[in-house]
Amino acid sequence: MKRRNKFDIVIMILDVVSSGANKTKIGHKAELKFNLAMAYMELLLERGMVRTNGSTYEITAKGETFAKKAK
């Protein structure tokens, strides 16, 4: 796997949570260690790009807009 920058990782995570995902699924699908995945999730929560719904993470309208512009 090629080395990814932070931007690529954020886009990958937003893609994973677009259909709703728990912590384990995010780490697995984005191919990140659990602690690193949770650090990125905290960043995305602070920026308002994802939200939690119980134990599930979901993308927000702001996150969808960011992901579409980035692709």
N, C-alpha and C positions, 0 to 999 in steps of 0.2 A: 504494500500500500504506500502511495506517495505521501510525503509530508504535507499536512494541511495547515493553513493559517487560521487564525481566530474567526475570520469572516466566513470561511468555508464551513467551519464547525457550527457556527450559529445558524447558517442556512440549512445545514443537514438536520439540526435539532428542530428547527421550525417546520421542516418537512415531515419529520417524525410525529410531532405533536399536532399536526394539522388534522389528523383523524382521531385525536385523543390518545394519550399514552401514559402509562405509569412510569415510575423511576427506572425500573429494570428494563423495560422496553426501550426507553430513551437511550440508556447506556449501551444496550446491545445493538440497536439499529444504527446508532451514530458511531459505533465502534470506539467507545471511550471507557476509561476506567470510571467506576461509580463516582468517586470523589470529584473527578474532573467534570463529569456530566452534571453533577449537582451544583458545582461552582458556576457553570454556564447557565443552568436553570435559574439560579439566584439572580444572576445578571439580567436575564430575560424577564423575570418577574418584576425586578426593580424598574426596568424600562417600559413595562406595560405591554410587552409583546406576547406574553403567555399569562394564563391564569390557572388557578387550581379549582377543581370541582371534586371535592373529597380527596381521593388519592390519585385522581387523574389530572394530567396537565392538558390544557387546550390552548390553541392559538387564538389570539384576539384579532380584531380588525386591524389594529396597528401592526401586528406581526405579519398578517397576511399581505398588507400593503408593502411592507419592507421586503418580504420574500419575493413578491412579484417583481418589484423594481430591481432586485438583486440578480434575478435569473435572466 
